[in-house]
Amino acid sequence: MVPEARRRGVGGLVHDALLSGLPHRTAALSTQRDNGAARRFYERRGWELLLEKFVFPNGAEPYVVMGLDLRGRGPTIGRAGE
């Protein structure tokens, strides 16, 4: 997310729109291990840490892998307070 769009709810709207109505039970993502802002964002939205230190092939930077249980999630676009 570009800095000028942060803390305005845009990321949450994009996140929820991408996950809304998916026919899957779970979702997974990776983000840089040292990206505390991204990790906190995902944790607030229910993502759980699956792997603490994952390095992609030919990569040097460690990533974390996070998972989200999508079962029971109804439409989430525009939820207040997030």
N, C-alpha and C positions, 0 to 999 in steps of 0.2 A: 504494500500500500504506500502510495506516495505520502511524504510527510504532511502536506497540507490537507490531506483527507483523513488523517488519523484523529481518533477521539471524537468523531462525528457520527459514528454508527454505520458508516459506509461499509467497513469490513464485515460487520455483523450481517448486514443486508445481503452482501455478496455471498458470504458463507452460507447463510440460510437458504438463499435462492438456489445455490448449487446442490444442496443436499435435500431440498424439498421434493417429496414425492418419489424418491428413488426406490426401485423395487428390490434393493439389497438389504441384508440384515446388518451389515457392518461397513465401515469405511476406514481407510488407512491413509496416512500422510507422513511426509518427512519434512523437517525443517532443521536449519543449522542448530547444532547443539548449544552454541553460545548466544542464540537469538532469544534472549529472555522475554522480550515484548511479545514475540510470536507465540512462544510457549505458553505464556500467561493467557493470551487471547484464546488459544485453543483449549486450555484447561478450564477457563471460565465457561466455555461452551460444551463441556462434558467430555472432551478428549482425554484419554488416559495414555500414559507412557507405556510403550511395549518394549522398545529397545533404547538403551541409553547412549550407546556409542556404535553407530553404523557408518561405515565408510564405503561409498560407492566404488565400483571398480575404476581404477585409474584416478581415483580422487584422493585428496589428502585431508580435506576438512571433514570432521566428524559431524554426523547428523543424528537426530533422534527420530524414532518412528513412533507415531501415536495412532491409536485406534478409537473409534467411536461406535457405540451400539446404536443403530438406527431404528431398531424395533420400538414400536410404541410412540414414535415421534410423529406428531401430526404436522400440519402446516406451521412453519415457524417464521415465515416472512413477516417482518414488522412487529415482532414481540416487543412490548414495552419494557424499557429498562435494560436493554442489552445492546 
